Amino acid sequence: MDALIDFGRPFFIQLAVLIDRGHRELPIQADYVGKKVVTSPQDEVTVLFREVDGQDRVIIQEKIP
């Protein structure tokens, strides 16, 4: 947001996300959400794109410490 304000004060800022997993650390919420997914804070979300990875897919796996 600081980088946006460097260009001048915007009237508003909107945020779009592909996957919203919750677990907010900052008081910011997406205005546009592709998919809401329930995860634990330890889970890792990986998004694959057909153009890059050959398939469209969302993978949720528990992060192993």
Secondary structure, DSSP 4 states (H G I P E B T S, - for coil): -HHHHTT---S----EEEEE----SSS---SEEEEE----TTEEEEEE-HHHHSS-EEEEEEPP-
